[in-house]
Amino acid sequence: MKNVTFVIPFVTKKSLEKILFPILAYPKINSKIMKRLYVILFSALSCAGLQAQNKFNLLVGTYTNTCQSNGIYVYEFDADSGAFKLKGSSESVVSPSYLSVSADNKFVYAVNENGPQSSVSAFGYDPVGGKLTFLNKNDALGADPCHLINDDKNVLVANYSGGNIAVFKKNADGSISEAQQLVQHEGKGINAARQEKAHVHMVAFSPDKKFVLSNDLGLDKVFIYKYNASSKNEILTLKGTVDVKPGSGPRHLTFSKDGRFVYLVQELDGTLTTFSFDKNGNLKVVAETSILPKGFKGGTGAAAIKVSPDGAFLYVTDRVDSNSIAVYKIQKEGGIELVDQISTLGKGPRDFAIDPSGNYLLVGHQYTNDIIVFKRDIATGKLTDTGKRIGLCSPVGLVFTKI
């Protein structure tokens, strides 16, 4: 048995096992050939594992009042090639703009932006088949919910026009209870058109889940709440607030990978603020810059802000006239350095998502009804257009999940 050639036509784990394990068990194969086969088996299985890990689901929440949309869409996304395919969608769900997926990947929660009739919905989620099964919904207790988060006990919702935070308990089957707590913000800012009252724009867990941060665009404040997950109706208790520049309109924030810094983008003037954050939930302004190019005179509407999976880069989108995405290198002590700023190639880049491998960044455009697939250079953070487009009615919230 001098020359042995094995043809392996499959790359899945199961098919490799079927082919190679019976061969390895054959008693007349000598140790040298056996060693080669083990190397082949290990390499092939490793490749198969990597291939499986680089496929994810992309969930997209949409507005349904401007064009034809079923609500939530599920795509399979290949993070090696940037290819995608539609797997499924919800059925006739009203404007499920922002989404939050449970840690066990079994449930999806959505805000339903519908003015005074706004609600919050729960869905069962089959990531393999891409199927969403409606479980229930409840009144948001505030108009125009625009963001939400969840853990194993609660779903927390930011109501923009309502100016409040609603907290829902999770039931054993993944559905949600009626709201157990409603935290109302009061006041106004200096911009009469946009800051006539409180406008809660986001809720975010601290990395250790001991605190919830909430940005209020109307009040120019970031609220810090102590988070008591198991409490019945005092889940959030106010620790304090931090003021930002009057008229700036805080919108979204994100934490650095080590949790020591918070990056906040302000919608109304494009300010980008860096805070230090400690284990006691204290926020302190350490730096401030603008996402607007020098000399820019058009309208601005900063939108989404996120850190790359490796924690090395910060990305921020701007809408209205700019329609751009800025790339920042994150320094050792939380400082940021502008690397690049490019067009998002559409209008209204409301949200974007970076796939978990860090290879691609996808931008959803609310007004040009598409998602642009950018290739991401992991070393430099820069983005290049792949030419790939997902045509979809008014995409608003993008989330990657495991399959």
C-alpha positions in Angstrom: 0.0 0.0 0.0 2.5 2.6 -1.2 0.3 5.4 -2.6 -3.1 6.2 -1.2 -5.3 8.9 -2.5 -8.4 10.0 -0.7 -10.9 12.2 -2.4 -13.0 14.2 0.1 -15.9 15.8 -1.7 -17.6 17.3 1.3 -16.6 19.9 3.9 -19.2 19.3 6.5 -18.2 17.7 9.8 -20.7 14.8 9.5 -19.6 13.8 6.0 -15.9 13.9 6.9 -16.6 11.7 9.9 -18.4 9.2 7.7 -15.6 9.0 5.2 -12.5 9.1 7.4 -13.4 7.4 10.7 -14.0 3.9 9.0 -10.7 4.3 7.2 -8.8 5.2 10.4 -10.3 2.1 12.0 -9.0 -0.2 9.2 -6.4 -2.5 10.9 -3.9 -2.8 8.0 -3.1 0.9 7.7 0.4 1.5 9.0 1.2 4.3 11.5 2.7 6.7 9.0 -0.4 6.6 6.9 -2.5 6.8 10.0 -0.6 10.0 11.1 -1.3 11.6 7.7 -5.0 10.7 7.9 -5.2 12.3 11.4 -3.6 15.5 10.0 -6.1 15.5 7.0 -9.0 14.9 9.3 -8.0 17.6 11.8 -7.4 20.2 9.1 -10.6 19.4 7.2 -12.7 19.4 10.3 -11.1 22.7 11.4 -11.9 24.2 8.0 -15.4 23.0 8.2 -15.8 24.5 11.7 -14.4 27.8 10.5 -16.8 27.8 7.6 -19.7 27.2 9.9 -18.6 29.9 12.3 -18.4 32.5 9.4 -22.1 32.2 8.5 -24.5 34.3 10.5 -28.0 35.6 10.4 -28.7 39.2 9.7 -32.0 40.4 11.2 -33.4 43.7 9.8 -36.2 45.7 11.4 -38.1 48.1 9.0 -40.7 50.8 8.8 -43.9 49.5 7.2 -45.8 52.7 6.6 -43.8 54.1 3.6 -43.5 51.0 1.3 -44.3 47.3 1.2 -42.7 45.4 4.1 -43.5 42.4 6.2 -41.7 43.9 9.2 -38.7 41.8 10.2 -36.5 40.0 7.7 -33.9 37.3 8.3 -31.0 36.8 5.9 -28.2 34.3 6.0 -24.9 36.2 5.6 -21.6 34.6 4.6 -18.8 36.6 6.4 -16.1 35.0 4.1 -17.6 36.2 0.8 -20.2 38.8 1.7 -22.9 36.8 0.0 -26.4 36.7 1.5 -29.8 35.1 1.0 -33.3 35.7 2.4 -34.4 33.0 4.8 -37.7 34.3 6.2 -39.7 37.2 7.5 -42.3 38.1 10.0 -45.9 38.5 8.8 -47.7 41.9 8.8 -45.9 43.4 11.8 -46.3 47.2 12.1 -43.0 49.1 11.9 -40.7 46.8 14.0 -37.9 49.3 13.7 -35.4 48.2 16.4 -34.7 44.7 17.5 -33.1 42.9 20.4 -32.2 39.2 20.5 -32.1 37.1 23.6 -28.8 35.7 24.8 -29.8 32.2 24.1 -30.8 33.1 20.5 -34.3 31.8 20.9 -36.3 35.1 21.1 -36.5 38.4 19.3 -38.0 41.6 20.8 -39.1 44.5 18.7 -40.5 48.0 19.2 -43.5 48.8 17.0 -43.3 52.5 16.2 -46.9 53.6 15.6 -47.4 56.9 17.4 -49.8 56.8 20.3 -50.7 53.1 19.4 -47.1 52.0 19.7 -46.3 48.6 21.2 -43.6 46.1 22.0 -43.6 42.6 20.5 -42.0 39.2 21.3 -41.2 36.5 18.8 -39.9 33.0 19.0 -36.8 32.7 16.8 -35.5 29.7 14.9 -32.1 30.8 13.6 -31.5 27.7 11.5 -34.7 28.0 9.5 -34.9 31.8 9.8 -38.4 31.6 11.2 -40.1 34.1 13.5 -43.2 33.1 15.4 -45.2 35.9 17.0 -45.7 35.4 20.7 -47.4 38.5 22.0 -47.3 42.3 22.3 -48.1 44.9 24.9 -48.7 48.7 24.9 -45.3 50.5 25.0 -46.9 53.1 27.3 -45.2 55.9 25.4 -45.4 57.1 21.8 -42.7 56.1 19.2 -40.5 53.6 21.0 -37.1 53.8 19.2 -34.7 51.4 21.0 -34.8 48.4 23.4 -32.6 45.9 25.2 -33.1 42.6 27.0 -31.6 40.1 29.4 -32.9 36.9 30.9 -35.5 38.7 33.1 -36.5 41.9 31.5 -37.1 43.9 28.3 -36.4 47.6 28.6 -37.8 50.1 26.0 -36.9 53.7 25.2 -40.0 55.7 24.2 -38.9 58.7 22.1 -42.1 60.8 22.0 -43.3 59.5 25.3 -40.1 60.6 27.0 -39.9 57.6 29.2 -38.5 54.1 29.8 -40.9 51.1 30.0 -39.8 47.9 31.6 -41.4 44.5 30.8 -40.9 41.2 32.6 -40.2 38.1 30.5 -42.5 35.1 30.9 -41.2 31.5 30.8 -42.2 31.1 27.2 -40.3 34.2 26.1 -43.3 36.4 25.8 -43.5 39.7 27.7 -45.7 40.8 30.6 -47.5 44.1 30.7 -45.1 46.9 31.7 -44.0 46.6 35.3 -42.3 50.0 35.6 -42.5 53.3 33.8 -39.8 55.9 34.3 -40.8 59.3 33.1 -38.3 62.1 32.2 -39.3 65.7 32.5 -38.0 69.0 31.1 -36.9 70.5 27.8 -33.8 71.8 26.0 -32.8 75.0 24.1 -33.8 73.8 20.7 -37.5 74.7 20.5 -38.2 72.5 17.5 -36.5 69.3 18.7 -36.2 69.7 22.4 -39.7 70.8 23.5 -39.8 68.0 26.0 -38.0 64.8 27.0 -37.1 62.4 24.2 -35.6 59.2 25.4 -33.5 57.8 22.6 -31.7 54.8 23.9 -31.2 52.3 26.7 -27.9 50.4 27.2 -26.6 48.0 29.8 -23.2 48.5 31.3 -21.0 45.6 30.6 -21.5 44.2 34.1 -25.3 44.7 33.9 -25.2 46.7 37.1 -26.3 49.9 35.4 -28.5 51.1 32.5 -27.6 54.2 30.7 -30.2 56.2 28.8 -29.7 59.1 26.5 -32.3 61.9 26.4 -32.2 64.0 23.2 -34.7 66.5 24.5 -32.9 67.2 27.8 -29.2 67.0 26.7 -28.6 64.5 29.5 -27.4 60.9 30.0 -29.2 59.2 32.8 -27.5 56.5 34.8 -29.8 54.0 36.5 -29.0 51.2 39.0 -30.3 48.0 37.5 -32.2 45.6 39.8 -33.0 42.8 37.5 -35.1 40.7 39.9 -37.1 43.5 41.4 -40.8 43.4 40.7 -41.5 47.1 39.9 -38.3 49.0 40.9 -36.0 47.5 38.3 -34.5 50.9 37.5 -33.5 53.4 40.3 -31.9 56.7 39.4 -28.2 57.0 40.3 -27.6 60.4 38.6 -27.3 62.3 35.3 -24.6 63.8 33.2 -25.1 67.0 31.2 -23.8 67.3 27.6 -23.5 70.4 25.5 -26.8 72.4 25.3 -28.7 71.8 22.1 -26.5 68.8 21.0 -29.2 66.1 21.5 -27.6 62.9 22.7 -28.7 59.9 20.6 -26.8 56.7 20.8 -23.8 55.4 22.8 -21.5 52.4 22.9 -18.9 51.0 25.3 -15.3 50.4 24.6 -14.4 46.7 24.6 -12.8 46.9 28.1 -15.9 48.8 29.4 -13.7 51.7 30.7 -15.0 54.3 28.2 -18.3 55.3 26.7 -18.6 57.0 23.3 -21.8 59.1 22.8 -22.9 60.7 19.5 -25.2 63.7 19.6 -27.8 63.8 16.8 -28.5 67.5 16.5 -25.0 68.9 16.1 -22.7 65.9 15.3 -20.8 66.1 18.6 -18.9 63.0 19.6 -18.2 62.8 23.4 -15.9 60.3 25.1 -16.6 59.5 28.8 -14.6 57.5 31.3 -16.8 54.9 33.1 -16.0 53.2 36.4 -17.3 50.2 38.3 -19.5 52.5 40.4 -21.4 53.7 37.3 -19.8 57.1 37.2 -19.5 58.9 33.9 -17.0 61.7 33.3 -16.4 63.7 30.1 -12.7 63.2 29.0 -12.8 64.4 25.3 -15.1 65.9 22.7 -14.9 66.3 18.9 -17.2 66.6 15.9 -18.1 64.0 13.3 -18.6 66.7 10.7 -15.9 67.4 8.1 -14.2 70.7 8.4 -16.2 73.4 6.6 -19.3 71.3 6.3 -22.4 73.5 6.0 -25.3 71.1 5.4 -27.8 69.5 7.6 -26.7 66.9 10.1 -28.4 64.0 11.9 -26.0 61.7 13.6 -27.4 58.2 13.9 -25.6 55.0 14.9 -22.3 54.4 16.7 -20.6 51.1 17.3 -17.3 49.5 18.1 -15.7 46.8 16.0 -15.7 43.2 17.4 -11.9 43.5 18.1 -12.4 46.7 20.0 -9.9 48.6 17.8 -12.2 50.9 15.8 -15.2 53.1 16.3 -17.8 53.8 13.6 -20.4 56.6 13.4 -23.0 57.4 10.8 -24.4 60.8 9.9 -27.6 61.5 7.9 -29.5 64.4 6.3 -27.0 66.0 3.9 -23.8 64.2 5.0 -24.9 60.5 4.6 -21.5 59.4 5.6 -19.7 57.0 8.0 -16.7 58.0 10.0 -14.0 55.6 11.1 -11.9 56.2 14.2 -9.0 54.3 15.6 -9.4 53.7 19.4 -6.2 54.5 21.3 -4.9 52.7 24.5 -6.5 55.1 27.0 -9.8 55.5 25.1 -8.8 58.4 22.8 -9.9 58.3 19.2 -8.2 59.3 16.0 -10.0 59.8 12.7 -9.0 57.3 10.1 -11.5 57.9 7.3 -14.9 59.3 6.4 -16.7 58.1 3.4 -20.2 58.2 1.8 -22.5 55.4 2.8 -23.8 55.4 -0.8 -27.4 56.0 0.1 -29.7 58.3 1.9 -30.6 58.0 5.6 -28.0 55.6 7.1 -30.1 55.0 10.2 -28.2 52.0 11.4 -25.4 49.6 10.6 -24.0 46.3 11.8 -20.6 44.7 11.7 -20.6 41.0 11.3 -19.1 39.1 14.3 -16.0 38.1 12.4 -15.3 41.8 11.7 -15.0 41.2 7.9 -18.0 43.2 6.7 -20.0 46.3 7.7 -23.5 46.7 6.4 -25.3 50.0 6.3 -29.1 50.3 6.1 -30.6 53.3 4.4 -34.1 54.3 5.5 -34.8 56.5 2.4 -33.1 54.7 -0.5 -34.5 51.4 0.7 -31.3 49.3 0.6 -28.5 47.9 2.7 -24.9 48.5 1.4 -22.3 45.8 2.0 -18.9 47.2 2.8 -15.7 45.1 3.1 -13.9 46.0 6.2 -10.1 46.1 6.5 -9.4 44.6 9.9 -6.0 46.1 10.1 -6.8 49.7 9.1 -10.6 49.8 9.8 -11.2 51.3 6.4 -14.3 50.4 4.3 -14.6 49.6 0.6 -17.8 49.1 -1.4 -18.3 45.4 -2.4 -21.0 46.3 -4.9 -23.4 44.0 -3.1 -26.8 45.5 -2.2 -29.8 44.1 -0.3 -33.0 45.8 -1.6 -35.4 46.2 1.3 -38.2 48.7 2.3 -37.0 51.3 4.8 -34.4 49.3 6.8 -34.0 50.8 10.3 -32.3 48.3 12.7 -29.7 45.7 11.9 -28.6 42.9 14.1 -26.4 39.9 13.5 -27.0 36.6 15.3 -25.6 33.1 15.4 -27.2 30.4 13.3 
